[in-house]
């Protein structure tokens, strides 16, 4: 998984390294804004290849 963070937002990309040979093989991506409060990072997922995760905080 690769995660990129800049001053205002983040993006991630997860790519299947087994080339589909594993039952858990999946590719996904997404991103959104984030906050840092008292050294606690919280990502606000605004868009995701699996849309059921959109709108959640992590």
The 8 nearest C-alpha neighbors of each residue, nearest first, counted from 0:
[[1, 13, 12, 14, 2, 11, 15, 27],
 [0, 2, 12, 11, 13, 3, 10, 14],
 [1, 3, 11, 10, 12, 4, 0, 9],
 [4, 2, 10, 9, 11, 1, 5, 8],
 [3, 5, 9, 8, 2, 10, 6, 7],
 [4, 6, 7, 8, 9, 3, 10, 32],
 [5, 7, 8, 4, 9, 33, 32, 34],
 [8, 6, 5, 32, 33, 9, 4, 34],
 [9, 7, 32, 31, 5, 33, 4, 6],
 [10, 8, 4, 30, 3, 31, 32, 5],
 [9, 11, 30, 3, 29, 2, 4, 31],
 [12, 10, 2, 28, 1, 29, 30, 3],
 [11, 13, 28, 1, 0, 27, 14, 2],
 [14, 12, 0, 27, 26, 28, 1, 11],
 [13, 15, 26, 16, 12, 0, 25, 27],
 [14, 16, 24, 25, 17, 26, 18, 19],
 [15, 17, 18, 14, 19, 24, 20, 25],
 [18, 16, 20, 19, 15, 21, 24, 14],
 [19, 17, 16, 20, 15, 24, 21, 14],
 [18, 20, 24, 17, 21, 15, 22, 25],
 [21, 19, 17, 18, 22, 24, 23, 16],
 [20, 22, 24, 23, 19, 17, 18, 15],
 [21, 23, 24, 20, 19, 25, 17, 15],
 [22, 24, 21, 25, 19, 15, 20, 17],
 [25, 23, 21, 19, 15, 22, 17, 20],
 [26, 24, 15, 23, 27, 14, 19, 13],
 [25, 27, 14, 13, 15, 28, 24, 12],
 [28, 26, 13, 48, 12, 25, 14, 29],
 [29, 27, 12, 11, 48, 47, 13, 26],
 [30, 28, 47, 46, 11, 10, 48, 12],
 [29, 31, 10, 9, 44, 46, 45, 11],
 [30, 32, 45, 44, 8, 43, 9, 46],
 [31, 33, 8, 43, 7, 42, 9, 44],
 [34, 32, 42, 43, 41, 8, 7, 31],
 [35, 33, 41, 40, 36, 42, 32, 39],
 [36, 34, 40, 39, 38, 41, 37, 33],
 [35, 37, 39, 38, 34, 40, 41, 33],
 [36, 38, 39, 35, 40, 34, 41, 33],
 [37, 39, 36, 35, 40, 34, 41, 33],
 [40, 38, 36, 35, 37, 41, 34, 42],
 [39, 41, 35, 34, 38, 42, 36, 33],
 [42, 40, 34, 57, 33, 35, 56, 39],
 [41, 43, 33, 57, 56, 44, 32, 40],
 [44, 42, 56, 32, 33, 31, 55, 45],
 [45, 43, 31, 53, 54, 55, 30, 46],
 [44, 46, 31, 53, 54, 30, 43, 47],
 [47, 45, 29, 53, 30, 44, 31, 50],
 [46, 48, 29, 49, 50, 28, 53, 30],
 [47, 49, 28, 27, 50, 29, 46, 26],
 [50, 48, 47, 51, 52, 27, 53, 28],
 [49, 51, 52, 53, 47, 48, 46, 54],
 [50, 52, 53, 49, 47, 54, 48, 55],
 [53, 51, 50, 55, 49, 54, 47, 44],
 [54, 52, 45, 50, 44, 46, 55, 51],
 [53, 55, 44, 45, 52, 43, 56, 46],
 [56, 54, 44, 53, 52, 43, 57, 45],
 [57, 55, 43, 42, 44, 41, 54, 53],
 [56, 42, 41, 43, 55, 44, 40, 33]]
